[in-house]
């Protein structure tokens, strides 16, 4: 049964790679249905005290819905060469953006008073039609209906607030329908991943590196590292690269500019 599902998944991915339009249509339809689906899961969870999304992911989706972490360019050294599909602003420039809307996750949390999140509501950046990440490097800048400077301002403010930039994808990590800026207290993908590992989250193509000649072990980065890669034990800084997702939030919030993102080889 497991091998059959695995083979079906491989066949689907091969089909989507050959005919990206199919993936775009699927992710567009899923994007339209996402909010009703999330609301249904929320009601089921409250009614039966279960984690329905985790159950669906385990037995049906198998990681085909989730988030891909992508850093902001200002957290990447100027000398670093990277593909447009590896940085959030370059992706946005080449996606057909229709507008910015409220974050469902934060809106629901505020509506039911749990928890008291103070992050902005209007942080979800929508595309008009499902996008293929593999086509991004070959597209010219195509920002529509939303001013470029407005998008940059939103991303920089989210970065300073410690929100993780993610491409929310379906039916595989190459096809995304919305660009979210996620907090660990509210957002379904990030919050649930940190709690149970489901839905799936994919690391960026970068990792953080600390310049210890500048670092004074203040511990500020530990607070901003949601993935547990940075810790202070007995007054000494410890870093686990295996846990780093390369989101760049520690970079933008280091008071001594001691951290930088490095591209994976």
C-alpha positions in Angstrom: 0.0 0.0 0.0 2.8 2.4 0.9 4.8 1.6 -2.2 1.6 2.1 -4.3 1.1 5.5 -2.8 4.7 6.4 -3.4 4.6 5.4 -7.0 1.4 7.3 -7.6 3.1 10.4 -6.0 6.1 10.0 -8.3 3.9 9.6 -11.3 2.0 12.7 -10.4 5.2 14.8 -9.9 6.5 13.6 -13.3 3.3 14.6 -14.9 3.3 18.1 -13.3 7.0 18.6 -14.3 6.1 17.7 -18.0 2.9 19.8 -18.0 3.1 22.6 -15.5 -0.3 24.0 -16.5 -2.0 21.0 -14.8 -0.2 21.9 -11.5 -1.2 25.6 -11.9 -4.8 24.6 -12.3 -4.8 22.3 -9.3 -3.1 24.8 -7.0 -5.5 27.5 -8.2 -8.5 25.4 -7.4 -7.0 24.4 -4.0 -6.3 28.1 -3.3 -9.9 29.0 -3.8 -11.0 26.2 -1.5 -8.4 26.6 1.2 -10.3 29.0 3.5 -13.5 26.9 3.6 -11.4 23.8 4.1 -9.5 25.4 7.0 -12.7 26.6 8.6 -14.2 23.1 8.3 -11.1 21.6 10.0 -11.2 24.2 12.7 -14.8 23.4 13.5 -14.1 19.6 13.5 -11.1 20.2 15.8 -13.2 22.2 18.3 -16.1 19.8 18.1 -14.2 16.5 18.5 -10.9 17.7 20.1 -8.8 16.3 17.3 -6.2 17.6 14.9 -8.0 16.8 11.6 -5.5 18.5 9.4 -2.7 16.2 10.8 -4.9 13.2 10.2 -5.7 14.2 6.6 -2.0 15.0 5.9 -0.9 11.6 7.4 -3.3 9.4 5.5 -4.2 11.4 2.4 -2.0 14.4 1.5 1.4 12.9 2.6 3.1 16.3 2.7 1.6 17.6 -0.6 0.2 20.7 1.2 2.6 22.9 3.2 5.0 25.8 3.1 8.3 26.5 1.6 10.5 29.0 3.5 12.1 31.8 1.4 14.2 34.6 2.8 14.2 38.3 2.0 17.1 39.6 -0.1 18.3 42.1 2.5 19.3 39.2 4.7 21.5 37.7 2.0 25.0 39.1 1.5 25.3 41.2 -1.7 28.2 39.0 -3.0 26.0 35.9 -2.9 24.7 34.7 -6.2 21.3 33.1 -6.1 18.4 32.2 -8.4 15.3 34.4 -8.6 13.3 31.5 -7.2 15.4 31.4 -4.0 14.4 34.9 -2.7 10.9 36.1 -1.9 11.0 39.5 -3.5 12.3 38.2 -6.8 9.6 35.5 -6.8 6.9 38.2 -6.2 8.3 40.4 -9.0 7.8 37.4 -11.4 4.4 36.3 -10.1 1.1 37.8 -11.2 0.2 39.4 -7.9 -3.4 40.5 -7.6 -3.3 42.0 -4.1 -2.7 41.8 -0.4 -5.4 40.5 1.9 -6.0 39.6 5.6 -4.4 36.6 7.2 -7.1 34.0 7.9 -5.1 32.5 10.8 -4.6 35.7 12.7 -8.2 36.8 12.0 -9.6 33.6 13.5 -7.3 33.8 16.5 -8.4 37.4 17.2 -12.0 36.5 16.7 -11.9 33.9 19.4 -9.4 35.8 21.6 -6.6 33.2 21.5 -3.8 34.3 21.6 -3.4 38.1 21.6 -1.3 38.4 18.5 -0.3 42.0 17.6 1.0 41.3 14.1 -0.6 43.0 11.1 -3.6 41.2 9.5 -2.9 42.3 5.9 0.1 40.2 5.1 -1.1 37.5 2.7 0.1 38.2 -0.9 -2.2 36.6 -3.5 -1.4 35.5 -7.0 -4.2 35.5 -9.7 -3.4 32.0 -10.9 -1.4 29.2 -9.5 2.4 29.7 -10.1 5.2 27.2 -10.9 8.4 27.9 -9.0 10.4 26.2 -11.7 9.3 28.9 -14.2 10.3 31.9 -12.0 13.9 32.2 -13.2 12.7 32.6 -16.8 9.9 35.2 -16.2 10.3 38.9 -16.4 9.1 41.1 -13.6 5.3 41.0 -13.7 4.0 42.8 -10.6 0.4 43.9 -11.2 -2.3 45.9 -9.3 -0.2 46.2 -6.2 2.6 48.9 -6.1 6.0 47.4 -5.9 7.1 49.7 -3.1 4.0 48.7 -1.1 5.0 45.0 -1.4 8.6 45.8 -0.3 7.4 47.8 2.7 5.1 44.9 3.8 7.9 42.3 3.5 10.4 44.5 5.4 7.9 45.2 8.1 7.1 41.5 8.4 10.8 40.7 8.5 11.4 43.1 11.3 8.5 41.7 13.2 9.9 38.2 12.9 7.4 36.8 10.4 8.5 33.9 8.3 8.0 34.3 4.5 6.5 31.2 3.0 5.1 30.0 -0.3 2.1 28.0 0.5 1.9 25.1 -1.9 -0.2 22.3 -3.3 0.0 19.6 -4.9 3.8 19.7 -4.5 6.4 22.3 -3.4 6.8 23.7 -6.9 3.3 25.0 -7.2 2.1 27.8 -4.9 -1.1 29.9 -4.6 -0.4 32.4 -1.9 2.7 34.0 -0.3 2.3 34.2 3.5 4.2 35.9 6.3 3.7 33.6 9.2 3.9 33.9 13.0 4.3 30.8 15.3 1.4 31.8 17.5 -1.4 31.9 14.9 -0.5 30.6 11.5 -1.7 27.1 10.7 1.3 25.9 8.7 4.1 27.2 11.0 2.3 26.7 14.3 1.3 23.1 13.5 4.7 22.2 12.0 6.4 23.3 15.2 3.9 21.4 17.3 3.6 18.1 15.4 5.7 18.3 12.2 2.6 18.4 10.0 1.8 20.0 7.6 5.2 19.8 5.9 7.6 22.8 5.8 10.5 22.9 3.4 13.8 24.7 4.2 15.1 27.5 2.1 18.4 27.1 0.1 20.3 29.1 2.8 21.5 28.6 6.3 22.5 31.1 9.0 26.2 31.6 10.0 27.4 33.6 13.0 30.5 35.7 13.1 31.8 35.0 16.6 34.3 37.9 16.6 31.2 40.2 16.6 28.7 38.1 18.5 28.5 38.8 22.2 26.1 35.9 23.1 23.3 38.3 24.0 20.8 35.6 23.1 18.6 37.8 21.0 18.7 35.4 18.1 17.5 32.5 20.3 14.3 34.3 20.9 13.7 34.8 17.1 14.7 31.3 16.1 11.4 29.4 16.1 13.0 26.2 14.9 15.2 25.7 17.9 18.5 25.9 15.9 20.0 28.6 18.2 20.4 28.1 22.0 22.3 29.5 24.9 23.6 26.9 27.3 25.6 27.9 30.4 26.3 31.2 28.9 27.6 29.7 25.6 26.0 30.0 22.2 25.1 26.8 20.5 23.9 26.3 16.9 22.4 23.2 15.3 22.6 23.7 11.4 20.3 20.7 11.0 17.4 22.6 12.6 18.0 25.9 10.7 15.4 26.7 8.0 17.3 29.7 6.6 14.4 32.1 7.0 16.7 35.0 7.9 14.7 36.3 10.8 17.7 36.0 13.1 19.8 38.0 10.6 17.4 41.0 10.6 17.0 41.0 14.4 20.6 40.7 15.4 21.6 43.9 17.2 25.3 43.4 16.4 24.9 42.3 12.7 26.8 39.1 13.6 24.7 36.8 11.5 24.5 36.3 7.8 22.8 33.8 5.4 25.0 31.6 3.4 23.8 29.6 0.3 23.9 25.9 0.6 26.4 24.2 -1.7 
